[in-house]
Each structure stands twice: as structure tokens, then as C-alpha cells.
């Protein structure tokens, strides 16, 4: 096993990319002696390896390398962005079905949020999009309770303190305002947890509808809820400032 270094990951993390195991389940499988790397049993979840150079088997069954794949899903409301939900709620993997095997979700949308979600076999792409330093744009259509005033918009674009974090909207475009509710388009660049909801809660406006319509240069367009489409390497290069997808990027899938 290689020591910690560039390009290495822990065994439990590598196994979680198989598409059938969560990180916890992967750790349990390793500790139970069910996992072989290059023909020998490895029972240390923290053992490091380079997935692209390793042959991994679970219960004696080799895991195969999958081709590069990325899809864009219109996540419906009431669906969680996780592979296995302990509460038994439907997941995005249930929605996509077998086509999601070997893919990881790029970031998350909460239960009530709908819209654009990327799933990919390219772990480098996932890291690129979610790294705050890359400032990838995320655009949302938002409905909040009550009338949003010009001062509210100015406050959110300057930034607000919520707990230990300071959150800020890159831009806000007001589409429609009434005494009952306001409709706006919000662009973010940092990708913090529940960022849109927390921003508006900080100024006393509850978010009642939230839909993500763009990530980088990838747009949801007319894709219906629950539907998905394949995304080409060329689209990824154009959408994320020249990011180069690796066709040989390894994500493993079970042969079961």
C-alpha cells in the first residue's frame, strides 16, 4: 500500500465510489475482511491506495473500472441527495435507477429543493465544482415569504453573519414582488450548506420555494422533474472554464 501522497485515497473512500456502499458500509466491509486489494485481504479502512492502479474485489468478486460518465438530473422535491437514507425516503439514486451506478452526486440539494444536480464518475470534476476556491456559480430561482425591499437585496449582496459564517450573495435579481411573497434569482459562488435558506432567514424572510437552475455553465433548461440527460466531456469543458475531463478517470462499479 502506498503512503499518503498525491493521488492516494483511503480504502473506505475508494470503496464508497463503487456505487453500492456508503462510506460507513465500506468501512464495515473492510473491517470484516471482505475486501481484497491486489489479491490480498486488507482490513484497515485507512489504508491508502491509488484506485487507478489497484485491483479491488469485494467478497472475491472483482470490481470493474467504469467509463467516464456524467449526467444532469432535475431533482424532484421530496427526494434526498444520498445513496442510502436511514429514514427510507426516496433518493436521487432511486430516481435515476441503474444509470446512477458508479456515480457520485456533486454537492447536495436538500429535501425540499428542486433543480439541477450533477452526478458523475469523475471525482476530480466533483472536487473542482465543490471547491469554494474555484467560485463556481450556482444560480437559484427563489420564492420567499413577504415583500423583499431594496435594502434587503443590498444587505444580502454585502453579506450577513450567520453563526460563525459570513454568507454573501454574488447577485440578486428581483423578478416579482407583492405583500405576500417575492420572487428572485440568486447567484452564489461559495456553495455553503443550506446557503440560500440561511441568507434569507438572516433578514427575516422564509424561503418557501427553491430551485437550482444553473451550475457553472450547465443549465437545467426544459428538463422535467425526475428526468436526466447525459452530459458530454465537451459540455463539461465549456461549462467549467476549460476543466479537462479525464476519460480514464477511475470510478468503480460492482459487477453484481
C-alpha positions as CSV (number, residue, x, y, z in Angstrom):
1,X,0.0,0.0,0.0
2,X,1.4,3.5,-0.9
3,X,1.9,6.0,1.9
4,X,-0.1,9.2,2.0
5,X,0.6,11.2,-1.1
6,X,-0.7,12.9,-4.2
7,X,-3.4,10.7,-5.9
8,X,-3.9,8.3,-3.0
9,X,-7.1,7.9,-1.1
10,X,-8.2,5.7,1.9
11,X,-9.6,2.3,1.1
12,X,-13.0,3.1,2.6
13,X,-13.3,6.2,0.5
14,X,-12.3,4.3,-2.7
15,X,-15.0,1.7,-1.9
16,X,-17.7,4.4,-1.4
17,X,-17.2,5.3,-5.1
18,X,-18.3,1.8,-6.1
19,X,-22.0,2.9,-6.2
20,X,-23.3,0.2,-3.8
21,X,-21.6,1.1,-0.5
22,X,-21.8,4.2,1.7
23,X,-18.7,5.3,3.5
24,X,-19.9,3.6,6.7
25,X,-20.8,0.4,4.9
26,X,-17.4,0.4,3.1
27,X,-15.6,0.7,6.4
28,X,-17.6,-2.2,7.8
29,X,-16.9,-4.4,4.8
30,X,-13.1,-3.7,5.2
31,X,-13.1,-4.4,8.9
32,X,-15.0,-7.7,8.2
33,X,-12.2,-8.8,5.9
34,X,-14.4,-8.8,2.8
35,X,-12.2,-6.6,0.7
36,X,-9.1,-7.6,-1.3
37,X,-6.6,-5.2,-2.9
38,X,-4.3,-6.7,-5.5
39,X,-5.1,-10.2,-4.3
40,X,-4.7,-9.9,-0.6
41,X,-7.2,-9.1,2.2
42,X,-6.9,-5.6,3.6
43,X,-8.7,-4.9,6.9
44,X,-7.6,-1.4,7.5
45,X,-10.1,1.2,6.2
46,X,-7.5,3.9,6.4
47,X,-5.0,2.0,4.2
48,X,-4.1,4.3,1.2
49,X,-4.1,3.3,-2.4
50,X,-4.2,4.7,-5.9
51,X,-7.6,3.5,-7.2
52,X,-6.5,3.7,-10.9
53,X,-3.6,1.3,-10.2
54,X,-5.4,-1.1,-7.8
55,X,-7.4,-4.3,-8.4
56,X,-10.2,-4.4,-5.8
57,X,-12.5,-7.2,-5.0
58,X,-15.5,-7.5,-2.6
59,X,-16.4,-11.0,-1.4
60,X,-14.0,-12.3,-4.0
61,X,-15.7,-10.5,-6.9
62,X,-13.5,-8.1,-8.8
63,X,-14.8,-4.6,-9.2
64,X,-14.6,-3.2,-12.7
65,X,-13.5,0.2,-13.9
66,X,-16.2,2.2,-15.4
67,X,-16.0,4.6,-18.4
68,X,-16.3,8.3,-17.8
69,X,-19.9,9.3,-17.4
70,X,-21.7,12.5,-16.2
71,X,-25.4,13.1,-16.1
72,X,-27.6,16.1,-15.2
73,X,-30.7,15.4,-13.2
74,X,-33.7,17.5,-12.4
75,X,-34.0,16.6,-8.8
76,X,-37.7,16.5,-7.7
77,X,-39.0,17.8,-4.4
78,X,-39.1,15.2,-1.6
79,X,-36.0,13.3,-2.7
80,X,-32.8,13.2,-0.7
81,X,-29.3,13.5,-2.2
82,X,-27.7,10.5,-0.7
83,X,-27.2,6.9,-1.7
84,X,-28.9,5.3,1.2
85,X,-31.4,7.0,3.5
86,X,-31.9,5.6,7.1
87,X,-35.4,7.0,7.1
88,X,-36.4,5.2,4.0
89,X,-37.1,8.3,1.9
90,X,-36.6,8.1,-1.9
91,X,-33.1,9.1,-3.1
92,X,-31.8,10.6,-6.3
93,X,-30.3,7.1,-7.0
94,X,-33.8,5.7,-6.8
95,X,-34.9,8.3,-9.3
96,X,-32.1,7.6,-11.8
97,X,-32.0,3.8,-11.3
98,X,-29.3,1.6,-12.7
99,X,-27.9,4.5,-14.7
100,X,-26.6,6.1,-11.5
101,X,-24.4,3.1,-10.6
102,X,-20.8,4.2,-10.1
103,X,-21.8,7.9,-10.0
104,X,-21.3,10.4,-7.1
105,X,-23.5,13.4,-6.5
106,X,-21.7,16.7,-6.9
107,X,-22.8,18.6,-3.8
108,X,-26.3,18.3,-2.4
109,X,-29.8,19.7,-2.6
110,X,-31.9,19.4,0.5
111,X,-35.2,17.5,0.6
112,X,-37.4,20.5,-0.4
113,X,-35.1,21.9,-3.0
114,X,-35.5,21.0,-6.7
115,X,-33.5,21.5,-9.8
116,X,-30.1,20.8,-11.3
117,X,-27.9,18.1,-9.8
118,X,-24.8,16.7,-11.4
119,X,-23.9,13.0,-10.9
120,X,-20.5,11.9,-12.3
121,X,-17.9,9.1,-12.2
122,X,-15.2,11.9,-12.4
123,X,-14.2,12.5,-8.8
124,X,-11.8,15.3,-9.9
125,X,-14.8,17.1,-11.5
126,X,-16.7,16.7,-8.3
127,X,-13.9,18.2,-6.3
128,X,-13.4,21.0,-8.8
129,X,-17.0,22.1,-8.7
130,X,-17.4,21.9,-4.9
131,X,-14.1,23.6,-4.0
132,X,-15.0,27.1,-2.8
133,X,-11.7,28.5,-4.1
134,X,-12.9,27.9,-7.7
135,X,-16.0,30.1,-7.1
136,X,-18.3,28.1,-9.4
137,X,-21.5,30.0,-9.9
138,X,-24.8,28.4,-8.7
139,X,-28.0,30.1,-9.7
140,X,-31.3,29.6,-8.0
141,X,-34.9,30.7,-8.6
142,X,-36.2,31.6,-5.1
143,X,-39.6,32.4,-3.7
144,X,-39.6,34.0,-0.2
145,X,-42.4,34.9,2.1
146,X,-43.1,38.7,2.4
147,X,-42.0,41.7,0.4
148,X,-38.3,41.9,-0.3
149,X,-37.1,45.5,-0.2
150,X,-34.1,47.2,-2.0
151,X,-32.4,47.4,1.4
152,X,-32.7,43.6,1.8
153,X,-31.1,43.0,-1.5
154,X,-28.3,45.3,-0.7
155,X,-27.7,43.6,2.7
156,X,-27.5,40.1,1.1
157,X,-25.0,41.2,-1.6
158,X,-22.9,42.9,1.1
159,X,-23.0,39.8,3.3
160,X,-24.6,38.7,6.5
161,X,-23.2,36.9,9.6
162,X,-24.9,33.6,10.5
163,X,-23.3,31.9,13.5
164,X,-19.6,31.6,12.7
165,X,-20.0,32.1,9.0
166,X,-20.4,35.1,6.8
167,X,-22.6,34.5,3.8
168,X,-23.0,36.6,0.7
169,X,-25.0,36.5,-2.5
170,X,-22.9,37.3,-5.6
171,X,-26.0,38.9,-7.2
172,X,-29.8,39.1,-6.7
173,X,-32.3,39.9,-9.4
174,X,-35.8,40.7,-8.2
175,X,-38.4,39.3,-10.6
176,X,-41.7,39.9,-8.9
177,X,-42.7,41.4,-5.5
178,X,-46.0,41.5,-3.6
179,X,-47.0,41.9,0.0
180,X,-47.4,38.2,0.3
181,X,-44.2,36.9,-1.4
182,X,-41.2,37.8,-3.5
183,X,-39.7,36.0,-6.5
184,X,-35.9,36.5,-7.1
185,X,-33.0,34.9,-8.9
186,X,-29.9,34.4,-6.7
187,X,-26.3,33.7,-7.7
188,X,-23.9,32.2,-5.2
189,X,-20.2,31.5,-5.5
190,X,-19.2,29.7,-2.3
191,X,-21.5,26.6,-2.1
192,X,-22.1,26.6,1.7
193,X,-24.6,24.2,3.4
194,X,-28.2,25.5,3.0
195,X,-26.8,28.8,1.9
196,X,-29.8,30.3,0.2
197,X,-32.2,29.5,3.0
198,X,-29.8,30.8,5.7
199,X,-29.2,34.0,3.8
200,X,-32.9,34.9,3.7
201,X,-33.5,33.6,7.2
202,X,-30.9,36.1,8.4
203,X,-33.0,39.0,7.1
204,X,-36.3,37.6,8.3
205,X,-37.7,36.0,5.1
206,X,-38.6,32.4,4.9
207,X,-37.8,30.5,1.7
208,X,-40.9,28.7,0.5
209,X,-39.7,27.5,-2.9
210,X,-36.2,26.9,-4.1
211,X,-34.9,25.6,-7.5
212,X,-31.4,25.5,-8.8
213,X,-31.2,26.3,-12.5
214,X,-27.5,26.6,-13.2
215,X,-24.1,25.3,-12.0
216,X,-21.2,26.9,-13.8
217,X,-22.3,26.9,-17.5
218,X,-24.6,23.9,-17.1
219,X,-28.2,24.9,-17.3
220,X,-31.3,22.9,-16.3
221,X,-33.3,24.2,-19.3
222,X,-36.5,22.4,-20.0
223,X,-35.6,19.2,-18.3
224,X,-38.7,17.9,-16.4
225,X,-38.5,16.9,-12.7
226,X,-37.2,13.3,-12.3
227,X,-35.7,13.3,-15.8
228,X,-32.0,13.3,-16.6
229,X,-29.7,13.5,-19.6
230,X,-26.1,12.6,-20.4
231,X,-23.5,15.4,-20.4
232,X,-20.6,15.1,-22.8
233,X,-16.9,15.9,-21.9
234,X,-17.1,18.8,-24.3
235,X,-20.0,20.3,-22.4
236,X,-18.0,20.0,-19.2
237,X,-15.0,21.7,-20.7
238,X,-17.2,24.6,-21.8
239,X,-19.2,24.8,-18.6
240,X,-16.3,24.8,-16.2
241,X,-13.7,27.2,-17.7
242,X,-11.7,24.6,-19.6
243,X,-11.7,21.8,-17.0
244,X,-10.4,18.8,-18.8
245,X,-12.4,15.6,-18.1
246,X,-10.3,12.5,-17.8
247,X,-11.8,9.7,-19.9
248,X,-9.6,7.3,-17.9
249,X,-10.8,8.7,-14.6
250,X,-11.5,5.7,-12.5
251,X,-14.7,5.2,-10.6
252,X,-15.5,1.6,-9.9
253,X,-18.8,-0.2,-10.1
254,X,-20.0,-3.6,-8.8
255,X,-20.4,-6.3,-11.4
256,X,-23.4,-7.6,-9.4
